[in-house]
Amino acid sequence: MTFTLGSGARTAGYQLAAFDQIGSTNAEAMSRADKIYITRVHTVIEGDTDFPVIQESQWQLISNLDFPADAKHAYAYSFQLWQRKKS
């Protein structure tokens, strides 16, 4: 199962498989995922929802592509692929 966050990863050449379950929280979805495709926007924005911390003891960063802020993007951002470590 793959958990997908951020459709922008398509431009980095990732093949995405979306995971969507009504009523499921991000933490619940992550507990069943083996890969996480995530777009990290490098800024702080106040809100009422936080994405769970990716525990590096359980996940390995496979790919990280960094992009600077530019005329089209107000903030720098990164496309990341995380894979669950084998037990």
URVENZI-V471107 format. One record per residue. RES is the residue in one letter. SS is DSSP state (alpha for helix, beta for strand, coil for the rest). PSI is psi in radians with two decimals (999 if undefined). BURIAL is I if it has 16 or more other C-alpha atoms within 10 Angstrom, else O. Layout:
# URVENZI-V471107
res={RES	RES}
ss={SS	SS}
psi={PSI	PSI}
burial={BURIAL	BURIAL}
This chain:
# URVENZI-V471107
res={M	T	F	T	L	G	S	G	A	R	T	A	G	Y	Q	L	A	A	F	D	Q	I	G	S	T	N	A	E	A	M	S	R	A	D	K	I	Y	I	T	R	V	H	T	V	I	E	G	D	T	D	F	P	V	I	Q	E	S	Q	W	Q	L	I	S	N	L	D	F	P	A	D	A	K	H	A	Y	A	Y	S	F	Q	L	W	Q	R	K	K	S}
ss={coil	beta	beta	beta	beta	coil	alpha	alpha	alpha	alpha	alpha	alpha	coil	coil	coil	coil	coil	coil	coil	coil	coil	coil	coil	coil	coil	alpha	alpha	alpha	alpha	alpha	alpha	alpha	coil	coil	beta	beta	beta	beta	beta	beta	beta	coil	coil	coil	coil	coil	coil	coil	coil	coil	coil	coil	coil	coil	coil	coil	coil	coil	beta	beta	beta	beta	beta	beta	beta	beta	beta	coil	coil	coil	coil	coil	coil	coil	coil	coil	beta	beta	beta	beta	beta	beta	beta	beta	coil	coil	coil}
psi={2.48	2.37	2.18	2.28	2.03	1.97	-0.19	-0.33	-0.33	-0.66	-0.27	0.04	0.19	2.48	2.21	2.44	2.03	2.50	2.18	2.15	2.07	2.29	-0.09	2.41	2.85	-0.73	-0.70	-0.77	-0.74	-0.56	-0.33	-0.08	2.68	-0.24	2.59	2.14	2.08	2.45	2.03	2.15	2.18	1.34	2.98	2.16	2.26	2.48	-3.05	0.09	2.33	2.50	2.45	2.61	2.33	1.98	1.94	-0.27	-0.36	-0.33	2.54	2.30	2.02	-0.67	2.46	2.05	2.07	2.46	2.36	2.83	2.57	-2.92	-0.49	-0.41	2.08	-0.46	2.63	2.68	2.88	2.49	2.20	2.54	2.11	2.46	2.41	2.34	2.53	2.43	999}
burial={O	I	I	I	I	O	O	O	I	O	O	O	O	O	O	I	O	O	O	O	O	O	O	O	O	I	O	O	I	I	O	O	I	O	I	I	I	I	I	O	I	O	O	O	O	O	O	O	O	O	O	O	O	O	O	O	O	O	I	I	O	O	O	O	O	O	O	O	O	O	O	O	O	O	O	O	I	I	I	I	I	I	I	I	O	O	O}
